[in-house]
């Protein structure tokens, strides 16, 4: 028997009120948890995947779309650029590393990326088993792809045209899995990597297929690719290089940093609205706890007077009432965190694009703020009712009776 | 053991009651008699350390009650004085046994579960130990409140109109309980009442 038990028994006696207050707190905390978790994961993903990429060059169109398709592999590509022009740009002295990409096919929703060995250098890829692709139609697959599509080394599969769906399958050539990557914790877990030649091969008319077995440079000269990921030699190029691309070529340059910032400012309005909505719910929760405690004081006055009579100090009873509020918010906060995590996991499970999948299994440091907010709400709501203790006249209360 | 000297209290409405001096020895049983409104409850509250008198002093075991700081006074009351009110005033959210434990916890005394059960047994309500106050009758509730007053083995047991809401049978039982339990626990007993049914149990009277 301690004040914890007294408090919890009292809450249990007023089940419905307690339940309402817990739900309100849980709802507010839950929304904030989802927001924090999602913002954190999206931010992390954006940052991690664009880590060493200073610029993306692709066909003219929306720069955001170019970034989304070439770095995050979410959106559709803006179009194609002549491989010859791209090749010229890649040789520019300002460029330290340039990675060509040829996109357009998928296998079970996982994108097939035609590229060269510079890609592995850019993302620092290492193999879990097997080898990197060497010849046409050989692929090295990301860890997630291997796990969910149940592909093993030596397996073959057909790619499908487009970025999702299996409606238009390239039946004439099968890819063969040569290697599986270690989990990288970034977008490459969800990619199927091959050389650019394979992507070309898929899109040739079948009768022409045998004519092209030339070297890679020759292929590039005749063909088109989707985009190039560029790493500068020096930070100075940030200003000059994009302008040069945009003005003197038929291509566009987009900076991942700038486009991510722009994206965030676009979704920021929604996130902010939700955040204020959650804060409002927390406020209502505090008010509801306050009102129920305050109203209950009329009835509890006798209990508290009896406890004073039995030798409890005013401060002890002050803590007792405070504990009522704190218990509600503590339970509500824990429940809210759980709901937030579960909801995000659920959202993640229903998400179509595996590349941007959200997970509820991660914990972010902001959750500590939520716990503190819950604690603060509890104190705020119960401190005024608790202070009533100091005003109760025990002798009068107990003599007059109910 | 209890000494009250030159005690007087002014009510908020301006009425003033002067209480005659009173000395209660260890284990004595006293009746505090008087018509309603004569100040019986006020005097009991003063002796119990719940109401500071306007004038005069209350000594319990050589402790000048109203010179104690608030925190010490609460503790002192919890440990040394057991109070039975007109109404049982049990905590509705706790069962009978927990209500008894509460008395020990609030006074900062270790819980003596055996003693508590023995009390309930003596008062004939051992089978109600796990029940909640709402499930008990008036008479049973009053017994529980007597048991609660005795939990910390107090030196002084105070009862304010303990029989006023009870029928003859229950009133007799409660009065007998109070006297026997006070004797058994070695406590002095003061019952404030205007109930004639109580008078035949106790001879010493203090009239207001």
Interface residues (C-beta under 8 A of the other chain):
Chain A: X1 X2 X5 X6 X9 X10 X12 X13 X302 X303 X305 X306 X307 X308 X309 X310 X311 X312 X313 X314 X315 X316 X394 X395 X398 X399 X401 X402
Chain B: X41 X45 X48 X50 X51 X70 X71 X74 X75 X76 X77 X78 X79 X83 X85 X86 X87 X89 X90 X91 X92 X93 X94 X98 X101 X102 X103 X104 X105 X106 X107 X108 X111 X148 X152 X160
